[in-house]
Amino acid sequence: MAAVRRVRDLARAALPRSVGERLPAAPPQEVTELLHDKRFQRAVAEAAEEQRRPEEEVWEEVKGYLHEMAAAHDDRASQGWARMGEWFLRAYDVLVDEDDMQMLKKVDRDHSLALAFSHRSYLDGMVIPNALSSRRFSPTYTFGGANLNLPVIGSFASRTGLIFIRRSTQEIPVYRLALRSYIRQMVANKRNLAWSIEGGRTRTGKLRPPVHGILKYLTDTVHDGGGDDAPDVQVVPVSVVYDQLHEVSRMTEEARGASKTPEDWRWLVRFARLQRNRLGRAYLTVGEPFSLRERMDALAAEGVTGHQAVERVALDISHRINRATPVTVTAIVSLALLGADRALTMDEVLETVEPLAAYIDARHWPVAGAADLRDRSTIRRALAELARSGVLTAYDQGTEPVWKIGDDQHLVAAFYRNTVIHILVERAIGELALLTVSELEPDAELPPGGALQVGWEEAKRMRDLLKFEFFFPGRAGFEDDLRTELQLLVGGEGVTDMTPERARELLVSARPHLAHLVLRPFLDAYLVLADRLADHGDSTVDEDALLADALAVGRQWALQRRVASVESISLELFRTAMALARHKGLLEGSDGVGSAREAFAAELRDSVRRVNIIGEIAGEPVVVVQPQVDEPEGSEQAEDAEQAGDRW
């Protein structure tokens, strides 16, 4: 009951005199200005005409929506909200890059900021406003889901700049008109806006595909009216990452098929109680800001306009968020233990982490809190914290302590690992490209670019296979990154030619090997879904039934060790695999689609085979990808799978 009282006391400290009064008597400035704006009045009249409804009726509807979403910044409420935020964040020390904040504050003086943040926790909505308000930034208005507009607390939050918006508005055109106009007025008044580019919390730890709604309204705003008089915003990519999160366990249960817990007062109290237990640090970092108008103008000059331009900007924001996200010690330790999937001693953990630390240094990736990834006490502290929260189990009754991933904790550890996976994926793809070159036959017919071109084509194929999972730079940027990776592998030398023998030498001597650590969980999951899809032949697929089938068969494969880890058995990964299949036109039934589905499964089966070879080069036992049931036991495909690592 103490948590209940604490939440309610903090909320009541800033409530209006009448509990039913959602906002102060006078509506916020933006609402008043909109209701008197001639252009907005014409837009409402046009909407009424298009929908063949009385204009008065549409006006009442739009006023209701504006009242529902409108937010204000009341000093008393904002102070109470800041105190509540500090209380909710008591599980963490929040670290902020002060140099970045000082640079951003200069931008804040003359521009409206559009802060697009990553979303790993409900706490994000408290970390960001608290960090900005404590450093005297202009007031920030944060968009949040209407599902969080709880009684009492919702009234409180709306008076601290929290704008509650509905998620599904396709069938409510008047709502979209109200929201678009409200955002335009906020930008015209140079308000700072913050929203999750992902639209909701990630369930995997890495960024979800961007949602375009608010960004689309912002791009409409900066081009509305044209010319230099149109308002502009500075888009600011913001990353918030945590050593650990209490809510990850529940999210991983949902990934295994559990229903999502609805947000209500009981949920809020349980969430508040969880924060009593310390979990380390939260890190807020800022990416490179950019002018939205200038970016849209540059895209228009390239012939990219409309929705395609919005998509390009959204991907650019996501890419910059990833670039700004620091490497946490928790992520690196989780990566090491997930890759081993057995108990490791302290020396074995350090031995696994050392080449990763060297690689991170070579690529100049930021490390959270400037931690030393090679420091024994730093790694030991991360192991102890993960063991204390139940992610790891520790055994110290033998000659020395060992740690391993706890039972049913693989998805939790994967969540932490995935916060850093974006910095490793291109290196992993580069390893597979080298493997492809190394497997060329001596008499193989090569393209004009020779064996090196074969490697480039394999890298591009993997990029296309994983484009729904990771945010890759454009093709030119992707090739530049791969060249950088190849130069690291050859010790900084330029690479103009490649032979199978040279590719083999590079792979054997490479440190670290990453393809099996980074790509195998995703490719294993894709293979499970592709296998079940191929089982449908030419018939149309029910997507929900396909997901359920993949989940059931995936659990069987995990028990049989036909997949490397149970972390691959995740609805989130299966949904991404299905998005890829949909993109390839494999979900609708038609003559011949069964063959295409079989080819899709075969492509993934071969990709998993290659990843397993990298694992064996790294010193792991190879995971055998079982042939299809209709393959004879002595077939060439079965022999290839069973002897995958013999050539090494």
DOLUM-625510 format. One record per atom (N, C-alpha, C): residue in one letter; x negated, y negated, z negated. Coordinates in steps of 0.05 Angstrom, whole numbers, plus 5000, padded with zeros to 4 digits. Atoms other than C-alpha are relative to their C-alpha. Layout:
aXYZ;...
This chain:
m498450245000;m500050005000;m498349755000;a501750245001;a494149534990;a499549895028;a500550084973;a492849525065;a502549865011;v497550134991;v500249355078;v500249724989;r499850265013;r500148785028;r497949815012;r502150184989;r493548515056;r500849895027;v499250094973;v496148495128;v502349804998;r497750185002;r502748175108;r499349734987;d500850255014;d499547665061;d498649825019;l501450164981;l494847435115;l501849885021;a498250094980;a500447385165;a501849784989;r498150195012;r505247015118;r498749734994;a501450255006;a499946505102;a500349795022;a499850194978;a500946205171;a502750025014;l497449974987;l508246385187;l501549745000;p498250235001;p513345855205;p501850024975;r498350005025;r518045655148;r502250205003;s497949804995;s523546075179;s498750235014;v501349764988;v521346785194;v500950045028;g499049964973;g525746795256;g499049805020;e500950214982;e522446175284;e497350095012;r502449894988;r517346425334;r497849805004;l501950214995;l513945765351;l500949754986;p499150255011;p513945065324;p502449895015;a497650114987;a520244655339;a499549905027;a500750104974;a516844305396;a498650225016;p501349804984;p515044785453;p497249925007;p502750074992;p507744825474;p499949815024;q500250214979;q505244285521;q500550125028;e499849894973;e504844745581;e502950065008;v497249944994;v512144965575;v501549745006;t498750254996;t514544245569;t499349895028;e500950114974;e510444035630;e501250165023;l498949834979;l512844625671;l503049935004;l497250044998;l520144495656;l500749735014;h499650264987;h519343775682;h498449975026;d501650014975;d514843955741;d501750055024;k498349994976;k518143825808;k499450255017;r500749774984;r514344375844;r501150264987;f498949775013;f516344885791;f503050015002;q497150014997;q523544655795;q500850105028;r499449904973;r523444765871;r499550305002;a500549714999;a520345455861;a502350164987;v497849875013;v525945645813;v502450005018;a497750024982;a531145395862;a499750195024;e500549814978;e527945795919;e500450294991;a499649735011;a527846415875;a503050074998;a497149965002;a535246325861;a501350055027;e498949974973;e536746255935;e499350275012;e500949754989;e532546865954;e501650234987;q498749785014;q536047295901;q503149975000;r497150054997;r542946995917;r501349994972;r499050035028;r544046805844;r500449714994;p499750285008;p546546175811;p497449894989;e502550115009;e540745705798;e499949974970;e499950025029;e543045585726;e499350264987;e500649745012;e542646325713;e497050075002;v502949954997;v535546375740;v498549824981;w501350185019;w533645765699;w500050114972;e499949885027;e536046095635;e498150234997;e501849775001;e532146725653;e497149914998;v502850084999;v525646355668;v499349864974;k500550135026;k526245935604;k499550214978;g500349785020;g527046575564;g497250135002;y502649884996;y520746865595;y497849824991;l502050195009;l516746235583;l499949994969;h499950005029;h519046235510;h498650264989;e501149745009;e517046975505;e496950005002;m502949984996;m509946885532;m498549764989;a501450245007;a508346175509;a498550034974;a501750005024;a502846085458;a499049724993;a501050255009;a500145515417;a497650044982;h502249995019;h494045355374;h500649824977;d499450145024;d496345165305;d497650034981;d502549995016;d490444995258;d500350204977;r499649835023;r493445345198;r500250295008;a499849724991;a495345965237;a497350105010;s502649924989;s488545985272;s498150074977;q501749935023;q484945965205;q500850264987;g499149745012;g489246525178;g499350235018;w500749794981;w488046925242;w497150074998;a502949955003;a480546835235;a499450164975;r500449855024;r480847085164;r500950295003;m499149734995;m484947685186;m498150155018;g501949884982;g480047815242;g497550104985;e502349925016;e474247825193;e500650244983;w499349775016;w478048315149;w500250255016;f499849774982;f479648775207;f497350095009;l502649944990;l472448745229;l498050074978;r501749955023;r469748925160;r498350265003;a501649764996;a467149595187;a497449935015;y502250074982;y462049215230;y498649744992;d501550254997;d456648695232;d500249925029;v499750094972;v458148295295;v497549855008;l502450134990;l451848115334;l500749865027;v499450164977;v452347555386;v497349885010;d502450124989;d446847315433;d500449694999;e499650285004;e446246595410;e499049835023;d501050154977;d442246365470;d502250005022;d497849994980;d447846605516;d502349824991;m497850165010;m452946255472;m499449705004;q500750284997;q449245595475;q500249925030;m499750054972;m448945635551;m502949985008;l497250004993;l456245805555;l501549764989;k498750235012;k458145235509;k499649755017;k500450224982;k455144745558;k502050015023;v498049964979;v459745035612;v502749934990;d497350055013;d465644985564;d500749714999;r499450285003;r464844235559;r501549885024;d498950124976;d466944105631;d501850185016;h498549814984;h470544725655;h501950164983;s498349805012;s476245185640;s498650275003;l501449745000;l473245865622;l502150225004;a498449764997;a476446515647;a498350234991;l501649805012;l473447035601;l501250285005;a499149734993;a474247735631;a498350204985;f501549835019;f472348235578;f500550305004;s499649715001;s471248985573;s501850064977;h498049945021;h476449335530;h499650294990;r500549745013;r474149905485;r501650044974;s498749995026;s478049735423;s502149784997;y498150215008;y484049355395;y498549774986;l501550215014;l478748975356;l498849795019;d501150194981;d476248635420;d501549734998;g498450245001;g481948135413;g499549834975;m500850155023;m479047925346;m497149925002;v502850064997;v471647955362;v499549755016;i500550224982;i471947475420;i501049734990;p499150265010;p476446915392;p498549914975;n501450075024;n472846935325;n497249905007;a502750084992;a466046885359;a500049725012;l499850264987;l468246295401;l500849784981;s499150215018;s472045915348;s498049924979;s502050065020;s466545975297;s497749845011;r502150164987;r461845645348;r501149755013;r498750254992;r466745075361;r500449985030;f499150014972;f468745265432;f502849885001;s497250094996;s475144975461;s501850244994;p498249785007;p481145385438;p500450195023;t499749794980;t481846045475;t502750134998;y497449874999;y488446345497;y499550285012;t500649724993;t488147105501;t502550155008;f497749844991;f492947545541;f499950274986;g499749745013;g495348165504;g502550145009;g497649854992;g500348715518;g502449944982;a497550055016;a507548595496;a500550224980;n499649785019;n507149265461;n498849934972;l501250095025;l503048905407;l501549784987;n498450225011;n508348375395;n501950114978;l498549885022;l510548675329;l501549794984;p498650195017;p515548345282;p498149874980;v501550165018;v512547805238;v497249945010;i502850044991;i505347915262;i500049885028;g499950124973;g507447745333;g500449704999;s499550285004;s510147075311;s497549854991;f502550115010;f503746945274;f498049975023;a502149994979;a499247145332;a500549815022;s499450194978;s502946725384;s499249724993;r500850265008;r501046115344;r497049974997;t502950015000;t493646285349;t498950035028;g500949984972;g493346295425;g500350275013;l499549744988;l495547015437;l502550005018;i497850004980;i499847065500;i500950295005;f499049734996;f504147695500;f501250025028;i498949964973;i505547945571;i500850295004;r499149734993;r509248535599;r498250135020;r501849864982;r505449075635;r501250065027;s498649924975;s510549285687;s502049785008;t498250234992;t513748695724;t500850025029;q499349974972;q514748965794;q502949945006;e497250034996;e522248945786;e501149744988;i499150245013;i522448265752;i498749765014;p501350224985;p520647725804;p500049744985;v499950255015;v522847155759;v497950004978;y502149985020;y518147395705;y497349935013;r502550064986;r512347385755;r499849715007;l500150294994;l514246685776;l499349844975;a500550145025;a514246455704;a497150034991;l502849965009;l507446775688;l498149875019;r501850134981;r504146525752;r500049704995;s499950295004;s506545815739;s498849934973;y501150065027;y504645845665;y496950005001;i502949984997;i497546065683;i499049765016;r500950244985;r497045505735;r500049754983;q499950235017;q499144995684;q497850014978;m502249975019;m494145265633;m497349925012;v502550074987;v488445205683;v500049705006;a499850294995;a490844505703;a499349844975;n500650135026;n490244315629;n497350074989;k502749925008;k483244615626;k499950174975;r500049815023;r485145155576;r498050235006;n501649764997;n480445735564;n501850244998;l498349764999;l483646405581;l498250254997;a501549755003;a481347105561;a501950235005;w498449774995;w483847775586;w498250245006;s501449764994;s481748495595;s500250065030;i499949944971;i479748615668;i500950285005;e499149724997;e481449355656;e502950034996;g497149985005;g488549205634;g500750154975;g499549855024;g487949675575;g497450134991;r502549885011;r482950055532;r499150235017;t501149774987;t478250535565;t500450244983;r499949755015;r479251255545;r497550175003;t502449844995;t472451485569;t497549864990;g502350155009;g467750935543;g498849835022;k500950174978;k465950665612;k502349835011;l497950184989;l469750115649;l502050155016;r497849904983;r476450295679;r500149835026;p499650174977;p478250055749;p501549754993;p498850265008;p480149315746;p502949985008;v497250064994;v487349085744;v500049715010;h500350254985;h488548495790;h502049784993;g497850185004;g494848155762;g499249724992;i500850265009;i491947575722;i498049875018;l502050114982;l486047495768;l501349905026;k498550094976;k490847445827;k501349734995;y498850265007;y494546875792;y497949784998;l502250205002;l487946525777;l499049925028;t501050074973;t485646575850;t502149835015;d497950164988;d492446305872;d499749714990;t500150265012;t491445725824;t497849835011;v502250164991;v484545515847;v500249925029;h499650074972;h486745505920;h502749855004;d497450124997;d493645215906;d499749705006;g500250284993;g494144545941;g497649945017;g502450044984;g487244625972;g498449764992;g501750245004;g481544125973;g498750014972;d501550025025;d477143905916;d501749934976;d498350085022;d483043675875;d501250254986;a498949765012;a485244395862;a498350074975;p501649935024;p483244625791;p498350245005;d501949774998;d477445105784;d499650124972;v500849875026;v475345595730;v497350125004;q502549855001;q468645885711;q500750284989;v499549725009;v469446645707;v497650094984;v502249915019;v465446925648;v500450294994;p499849725008;p464247675645;p499050044971;v500649965028;v464147895572;v500150304993;s500149725009;s462048565543;s500150014970;v500049945029;v463848815474;v499650304998;v500649725003;v460849475454;v499450054970;y500249935029;y460649835386;y498250244996;d501549765006;d455950325353;d501950244999;q497949805001;q462150745337;q502749864997;l497250105003;l469750655336;l501750214986;h498149815013;h474950965290;h502150105019;e497849924983;e480050985346;e499350195022;v500849824978;v475951415394;v501250284997;s499049735003;s478252065363;s502850035010;r497249984990;r485551905378;r500049985030;m500050024971;m483851695449;m499150265013;t500949754988;t480252345462;t502150214997;e497749825002;e486252725436;e502049955023;e498350064978;e490352365488;e498850105026;a501349904976;a485252565541;a500450305003;r499549714999;r486653285522;r503050075003;g497149964995;g494153185532;g501949914979;a498250105022;a496752895466;a501449755009;s498550244994;s502052355469;s498849764986;k501150245011;k500051635456;k501849914976;t498550105023;t502051365387;t501049725005;p498950274995;p506750775394;p499049804979;e501050215018;e504350115365;e502449884984;d498050125018;d508649915305;d498649934974;w501250085026;w507649695233;w498550234987;r501549785012;r505750385210;r497450055014;w502549984985;w500650435266;w498049794991;l501750225007;l497849755247;l498750054972;v501149955027;v497049955173;v498050225001;r501949784998;r493650605191;r497449905013;f502450114987;f488950225238;f498449834981;a501450175020;a487349725183;a498650174979;r501349835020;r485850275133;r497550135010;l502449874989;l480950605180;l497549824999;q502350194999;q476649975181;q498649984973;r501450015026;r474750085107;r497350145002;n502549844998;n469250565130;n498149875019;r502050144984;r462950235156;r499250175024;l500849864975;l461050415228;l497749865015;g502450114987;g454949985243;g500549725011;r499950274988;r455049395291;r501849995024;a498650074975;a459249075346;a498249805014;y501750174985;y455448725401;y501649855022;l498750174980;l458248145442;l497949875018;t501950124982;t454347955504;t501549885024;v498750154979;v455847485561;v498450035026;g501349984974;g454447595635;g499849735013;e500450254986;e452847075687;e502749885010;p497550134991;p458746585697;p499849925030;f499950104972;f460946375767;f502649855005;s497750164992;s465745885799;s501950185016;l498049844985;l472046245822;l500549885027;r499550134974;r473345735876;r497750055020;e502349964982;e466345785904;e499850285010;r500149724992;r466646535904;r502150075021;m497949954981;m473246545940;m499449875027;d500750134975;d470746035991;d497850165015;a502149844987;a464546466004;a501150255013;l498749774988;l468847076015;l501649935025;a498450094977;a473446686062;a498149955024;a501950054979;a467246486102;a499150265013;e500649734989;e465847236110;e502450135013;g497649884989;g472947346134;g501550174981;v498649845020;v475147666069;v502049824985;t497950175012;t481747366045;t502250184987;g497749875011;g488147546008;g499350204979;h500449805021;h488448175966;h497250125001;q502749894998;q481848425993;q498049834985;a501850185014;a478347805966;a500350034970;v499549965029;v481647905897;v498650254991;e501349755007;e479148625897;e497049964998;r502950055000;r472048395914;r499249854975;v500750165024;v472047885858;v500250184975;a499749825023;a474748405809;a497750194997;l502349825001;l469248895827;l497549864992;d502350165007;d464148345821;d499949954970;i499850045029;i466648185750;i499250264985;s500549745013;s466448925731;s497050065001;h502949944997;h459348995758;h498449824981;r501550185017;r457048385719;r500450074970;i499649905028;i460248645655;i498150234994;n501849785004;n456349285664;n497149914996;r502750115001;r449948895676;r499449884972;a500350145025;a451148515611;a500150194976;t499549815022;t452749135569;t497350124990;p502649895009;p446749325525;p500150304994;v500349725008;v444250025511;v500050024970;t500049965029;t446050255441;t498550264993;v501449765010;v442050755401;v502050244999;t497949795001;t448651145391;t500350135027;a499649904973;a449451215466;a497750195008;i502449844992;i442351475477;i499950264985;v500049765015;v442751975420;v502250195009;s497849834990;s449552225445;s499350125027;l500949904974;l446552295515;l498250244996;a502049795005;a440852715488;a501350264990;l498849765012;l445253185447;l502150135018;l498149884981;l450653265499;l498550155022;g501549864980;g445353455550;g498950264990;a501149755011;a442253975504;a502350204994;d497749845008;d449054225479;d499150234981;r500849815021;r445454585422;r498749834978;a501250155023;a442354385355;a497149935007;l502750104995;l436053965361;l498749904973;t501550115022;t430653795310;t499549715005;m500750284996;m428453075300;m498049975022;d502150024980;d422253195342;d501250055028;e498849944974;e426553495398;e501749775010;v498550234992;v431252905397;v498249785010;l501950214992;l425352425401;l498750075027;e501249914975;e422252835457;e502049965023;t498050054979;t428752785496;t500549715005;v499450294997;v429752045483;v497749855012;e502450164992;e422551825498;e500049935030;p500050074971;p422951885575;p502449815007;l497750184995;l429851545573;l499249714991;a500950265009;a426750975533;a498049875019;a501950104980;a421050915583;a501449905025;y498550084976;y426050885640;y501549744995;i498550245007;i430250355605;i498149765000;d502050215000;d423949945594;d499249925028;a500950054972;a421850015667;a502149855016;r497850144986;r428749775691;r500849744986;h499550255014;h428849205640;h503049984991;w497350015010;w435649405613;w500049904971;p499950095028;p437649045548;p500750224981;v499449815022;v437749455484;v501449854978;a498450145020;a442949265432;a498449964975;g501550065025;g439948915372;g497050025003;a502949974994;a433048965406;a498850244985;a500949765014;a432549655375;a497850145015;d502249854988;d426350085388;d501050295002;l498949734995;l428950735420;l498050224994;r502149805006;r422351075404;r499550024970;d500550025029;d422550905330;d501450234986;r498949775013;r423551525287;r502249934980;s497950085019;s427451165232;s502549905013;t497750094985;t431950835283;t501750235010;i498549774990;i433851495314;i501250164977;r499049855023;r434551835246;r502549864989;r497750145011;r439351285223;r502550055018;a497849954982;a443651385286;a501150284996;l499149725005;l443852135274;l501650024974;a498649995025;a445852035202;a502749875002;e497450134998;e451451545220;e501950165017;l498349834984;l454152005274;l500850254984;a499349775017;a453852585224;a502149924979;r498150095021;r457452175171;r502849965011;s497450044988;s463152025219;s501150265012;g499049744991;g463752755239;g499550065029;v500649954972;v461352685311;v497850225003;l502149805001;l455153095295;l500350174975;t500349845024;t454053665247;t497050034994;a502849975008;a447553705208;a499650254984;y500749765015;y444354335181;y497249974989;d502750045012;d438554275131;d499250224981;q500749785018;q438154955098;q497750175011;g502249844989;g432655215143;g497349864995;t502750115003;t425454995154;t500049705005;e499750294995;e427654305180;e502849945009;p497350074992;p434153935193;p500450015030;v499250014971;v437754015260;v502849885002;w497550134995;w443553645291;w501250105026;k498649924975;k448753845343;k502749865001;i497350114997;i455353595371;i502050174984;g498149855016;g460953785324;g502250135017;d497849864986;d466654245343;d502149805008;d497950184989;d471753875387;d499249715000;q501050285001;q467353255385;q498649925026;h501550064975;h464453295456;h501149755014;l498950234987;l469352785484;l499449744985;v500750245016;v467852305426;v497249925007;a502850064993;a460352355439;a499849905028;a500150104972;a461652275513;a501049715003;f499150275000;f465451635499;f497749814995;y502350175007;y459251335466;y497850025022;r501949974978;r454651615520;r500849835024;n499150134975;n458951315575;n499849704998;t500450295002;t457950605548;t497449925014;v502650064988;v450950665579;v499750145027;i500449824977;i452151135637;i499749855026;h500150164975;h452750575689;h497149945007;i502750074994;i445250435683;i498450245010;l501449754994;l443451165698;l501050135026;v498749854978;v448051365755;v498549995026;e501450024974;e443951105813;e497450164999;r502449825003;r437651455787;r500950295004;a499049724997;a441752095782;a500650075029;i499549964972;i444152015853;i497450025016;g502549984987;g437051895875;g498750274997;e501149735004;e434952565845;e501450205019;l498649814982;l440352925885;l499249955029;a500950064973;a438052565948;a497350135005;l502649874997;l430952815936;l500350305002;l499549714999;l433553515923;l500950085028;t499049944973;t437253495990;t497750015020;v502350004982;v430753316026;v498350244995;s501849775007;s426853855989;s501150265011;e498849754991;e431754386013;e500150025031;l500149994971;l430754216087;l498350235010;e501649784988;e428454806129;e497849885018;p502250104984;p421854726166;p500849935028;d499250054972;d425254756234;d502649855002;a497550144999;a431154326215;a499849765018;e499850234982;e433353806266;e500649754983;l499850235017;l432453126234;l501149765016;p499050244987;p435852456249;p497649825007;p502250184993;p431751876278;p498449904976;g501450105024;g429951646208;g498450214985;g501549785012;g426952326191;g501250104974;a499049885025;a427552676124;a500949794981;l499150215018;l428052026087;l502949915006;q497350084992;q434351856126;q502050214990;v498349785011;v437252536105;v500649934970;g499650075028;g436252306033;g501949774996;w498250235001;w439651636045;w502950095005;e497349924993;e445651976076;e501350164977;e498949855023;e446352446016;e500749814978;a499450205020;a446051855969;a502649865006;k497550134992;k451551506008;k502450184996;r497849815004;r455752136006;r500850024971;m499449995028;m455152175931;m501349744990;r498750265007;r456851435925;r502950015007;d497249984992;d463251565964;d501550194983;l498649805016;l464852175923;l500649894972;l499750105027;l464151785858;l500949714998;k499350284999;k466751105879;k502449934983;f497850055018;f473051175838;f499250034970;e501049965027;e468851335776;e498249784990;f502050205008;f463350815777;f500249755017;f500050254986;f462450095798;f497249975014;f502550024986;f457150105852;f499849725013;p500350244984;p454249475884;p500750055029;g499649964972;g455449355958;g497950185012;r501849804988;r451949826007;r497149895000;a502750114999;a445949356015;a498850004972;g501050005028;g445249275939;g499550284991;f500449725008;f446050025930;f497450115011;e502549914988;e440350165978;e497649874987;d502250145014;d436049645944;d499450144973;d500449865026;d437249985877;d498750275003;l501249744996;l435550665905;l497149975007;r502850044993;r429050395934;r498449944974;t501350055026;t427450125864;t499550264985;e500249745015;e428850815834;e497850175013;l502049844986;l424451145887;l497249904994;q502650125006;q418750665874;q499250074971;l500749915027;l419150835800;l499050294999;l500749724999;l418751565817;l497250045011;v502649974988;v412551475860;v497849824988;g502050165014;g409051015811;g499649725011;g500150274990;g410650355844;g499049975029;e500950024973;e408050535913;e502449965019;g497950024979;g411950365976;g500650275012;v499249744989;v415750936008;v501049955029;t499350034972;t415950956084;t500650275013;d499649744988;d416151706096;d500550204977;m499449805019;m418452336061;m500050275014;t499949734991;t417553076070;t501250184979;p498949825021;p420853666035;p498050064978;e502049945020;e414253816001;e499649774980;r500350245017;r413453105976;r502449964982;a497550035016;a420753085952;a499950204977;r500149795021;r419553735914;r498049914978;e502050095020;e413253455880;e501249784982;l498950225016;l416952825859;l502050094980;l497949905018;l422753205830;l498850154976;v501249855021;v418353675790;v498649834979;s501550175018;s414153115761;s501749774988;a498350235009;a419952625749;a500650024970;r499050025028;r421552405678;r501449734997;p498349775007;p427052355658;p501550115024;h498149894981;h431552815698;h502849934989;l497450115009;l438552505695;l502550125013;a497649924986;a443152825746;a501850184984;h498449815015;h445353395701;h501249874975;l499050145024;l446152925641;l502349815007;v498250224993;v450052385678;v502350095018;l498049944980;l453752685737;l501550264996;r498849745002;r455253405717;r502850004987;p497350005012;p461153255670;p502149915019;f497950114981;f464752865725;f500450195023;l499849824978;l463153345781;l501350264992;d498749765010;d465253945739;d503149954998;a497150065002;a471953605725;a501349985027;y499050034972;y472853425799;y500450285012;l499849734988;l471454155817;l502450154989;v497749865011;v476754415769;v502549915015;l497650094987;l482053965800;l500050085030;a500149934971;a479654095872;a500750305004;d499549724999;d479954845858;d503050054998;r497249975003;r487154795834;r501649885024;l498850124977;l488954345892;l499950185024;a500349824977;a486154835943;a501950244997;d498349775004;d490555375912;d502849955011;h497350074990;h496755005939;h500250035031;g499949974971;g494855136012;g500949745014;d499150234985;d498654666059;d502449864987;s497650115012;s504354506011;s499549744986;t500250255015;t505853835978;t499650064971;v500849955028;v503253765907;v501649824982;d498950165021;d506953535846;d497749914982;e502450095013;e501753095813;e499950074970;d500049935028;d503953205741;d499450294995;a500549715003;a504053955751;a497150075006;l502849954994;l497153925783;l498249934977;l501650075023;l494353565723;l500350204977;a499649805021;a497454065675;a498650265007;d501349764991;d494754635716;d496949974997;a502950055003;a487754325717;a499250014971;l500650005028;l487954225642;l499950294989;a499949725009;a489954955630;a497750175011;v502249854988;v484955255679;v497349904991;g502550125009;g479554775657;g499350114972;r500649885026;r480255045586;r499050285003;q500949734995;q479455745613;q497149995009;w502750024990;w473255545652;w498049924979;a501850085022;a470255215590;a499350244983;l500449755016;l471155865551;l498150195015;q501749824984;q467856245608;q497249885006;r502450164994;r462255715613;r499749975030;r500150064971;r464055605686;r499849705004;v500850295001;v463454865668;v498049974977;a502250025019;a457554615629;a500949924972;s499150115026;s461454265573;s503049965000;v497150055003;v468454195546;v500749715005;e499450284995;e467753445557;e501249955028;s498850024973;s469653565630;s503050055000;i497149935000;i476553805609;i501549774988;s498950255009;s479653125605;s502049905021;l498050104981;l486052845636;l498949745013;e501050244988;e482352185647;e498350065025;l501749924977;l477152525692;l501750145022;f498349874980;f482452945726;f501649795016;r498550214986;r486452315743;r498349865020;t501850124981;t480352005775;t499550185024;a500449814978;a479152635815;a502550005018;m497550004983;m486452615838;m500249745016;a500150254984;a485551885859;a498350035024;l501749954977;l479852105903;l501450185020;a498649824982;a483952675931;a502349855015;r497950164987;r489652185945;r498849825022;h501350174981;h484851715980;h499250165025;k500749834977;k482652306024;k502450115014;g497649904988;g489952456041;g500550294995;l499849715005;l489853136007;l502350084982;l497849945018;l496053085963;l502650065014;e497549954984;e501453076016;e499750255016;g500049754985;g503253736048;g500149955030;s499950014971;s501953826123;s498550235011;d501549794987;d499354326173;d497049945000;g502950035000;g491854406163;g498949874976;v501150135023;v491354026098;v498750204980;g501249805017;g489854676063;g497150045006;s502849974992;s483354736102;s498449774989;a501450245010;a481554026083;a499650024970;r500249975029;r482954186010;r497850214993;e502149805004;e478454806015;e497249875004;a502550144994;a472954366045;a499349814977;f500450185023;f473753865988;f498950164977;a501049835022;a472854425937;a497250105006;a502749904993;a466854705975;a497949784997;e501850225004;e463654015976;e499349964971;l500550035029;l464353955901;l498550234989;r501449765009;r462054665890;r497049975006;d502850034992;d455654505928;d498749784984;s501150225016;s454753845890;s499350094972;v500649895026;v455254215824;v497650185000;r502449834997;r450254725849;r497549844999;r502450164999;r445254175863;r499449874973;v500450115027;v446353845796;v498950204981;n501049795017;n445154505762;n497150065005;i502849964994;i438554575798;i498349794986;i501450225015;i436453895770;i499850074971;g500049925028;g438354155702;g497950224995;e502049795004;e433954765711;e497249895003;i502750134998;i428054335734;i499349874974;a500450145025;a429053945670;a499550204977;g500549815021;g428354595631;g502450134988;e497549885011;e435654785620;e500650265015;p499049764985;p438655465637;p502149915020;v498150084979;v442555405702;v502850104993;v497249935004;v450155405697;v501050115027;v499249874975;v452855885749;v502849905008;v497450074990;v458555605791;v501250255013;q498949754990;q462956205802;q501149975028;p498750014974;p464956355874;p503050044997;q497149955000;q472256375893;q500550304998;v499449715005;v475757025876;v500050175025;d499949844976;d476257225949;d497250045012;e502749964990;e468657215958;e499050284991;p501249745008;p465457915959;p497749954981;e502050035021;e460858025901;e497249965011;g502750034989;g454758085945;g499749805022;s500050204978;s456457505991;s497649814997;e502250194999;e451356986012;e500549774980;q499350225018;q455156445973;q499550084970;a500449915028;a454956855908;a497050024994;e502849985004;e447556995917;e498749724997;d501050275002;d446156255928;d500549884973;a499350115026;a449856075864;a498350124978;e501449865021;e446456605822;e497049955000;q502950044997;q439456455849;q499349715005;a500350284993;a440355705852;a497349894992;g502450125009;g434155565812;g497550155008;d502449844995;d429456105839;d497949865016;r502050144983;r426255645890;r498249824984;w501550195017;w423755215832;w498250154980;
